[in-house]
Amino acid sequence: MSVTKISYFDAANKLKQEGRFEEAIASYFSAIEENPNFYWSYQNLGDVLLKVGRWEEAVNAYSHALELNSSSAWVYYNQGEAFTKLGRLDEAIACYQKAIELSPDEFEIHYGLAEALRRRNERDLVQAIAMYKRLIELNPESVEAYKNLLKIQPDNWEMWWQLAHLYSQQNQREDTVICYQQVISLNPEYIVAYEKLTQLQPSNWENWSVVGSKLEAQGETERAVSCYQQVISLNQEYVGAYEKLSQLQPSNWENWYVLGEKLEAQGETERAISCYQQVITLNLEYEVAYEKLTQLQPSNWENWYVVGSKLEAKGETERAISCYQQVISLNPEYLAAYEKLTQLQPNNWENWYVLGEKLEAQGETERAISCY
């Protein structure tokens, strides 16, 4: 090869490196005119034509290159790229397949074939799926391979899971959350995805609630309780979490009391009463629950009597008297309330007189005389 011919080629390469593509194209044509059998002139010309969007001419340049050297996987690949740009997908696929035969482990070539198959028509989807999976084998960190596979298989929750893992490794929090949400929409029973969301969105009480429900369904009571407690710490007004805790910890009177308060605030009186009664069942000494019942059931004299007894035991005489008087107003025949009043107000002759009358009416003459 003469010095002149090499100079045309070298000049074209230099122009190409400098981004002066049109001038490079002209120099490559000059090099080819001088020596039409120099393979590299056609390959490099094709590369530059591909860059500037002259795809038909790029196809022709690569064809000439392949006539001179049919063992170059990258020339087949680049010709496939040009055919793809022209929309000639059958020819593009043939080029990519030939390139893979020559270089079976090149990620980029597999990617080109997978994309061409995906774009061609439905009958190629199975092959395209296989190609994308091969891409993932070659490069497990290829986000684009997963994304394109999911265009074909949007219901493949496992692919969404793996893509979420990749985004997580790249610290792309929003994309990671979207992927985990997609996993959940496709596989609502996959608890690990919910747990991942609680880690990414620790202040989202709804995520914690769902995880709690899933754990509860699996019989993991302690972990479920922990989740519901987290819900309450984030949203103290969410009654559902208190209800869950009272179900999972039925002997915890404090849960029942708080649930009662929440239901009372919402106007659910009957359910609130049931909760306060449960509190009393578990903790007979918790006076506040009795007081709550007297507020919600003001005509229930038995509640008033119990509260009076509790207050009396604590030395709160005036409040106890008030409760016993309330008992009498609701049930004038309840003798014990009168007896309590005479004990707490021994100098009140009216209490003694009424007690005497009640005892006399019951035939307890001796005790009645004592009162009079």
Secondary structure, 3 states (H helix, E strand, C coil): CCHHHHHHHHHHHHHHHCCCHHHHHHHHHHHHHHCCCCHHHHHHHHHHHHHCCCHHHHHHHHHHHHHHCCCCHHHHHHHHHHHHHHCCHHHHHHHHHHHHHHCCCCHHHHHHHHHHHHHHCHHHHHHHHHHHHHHHHHCCCCHHHHHHHHHHCCCCHHHHHHHHHHHHHCCCHHHHHHHHHHHHHHCCCCHHHHHHHHHHCCCCHHHHHHHHHHHHHCCCHHHHHHHHHHHHHHCCCCHHHHHHHHHHCCCCHHHHHHHHHHHHHCCCHHHHHHHHHHHHHHCCCCHHHHHHHHHHCCCCHHHHHHHHHHHHHCCCHHHHHHHHHHHHHHCCCCHHHHHHHHHHCCCCHHHHHHHHHHHHHCCCHHHHHHHC
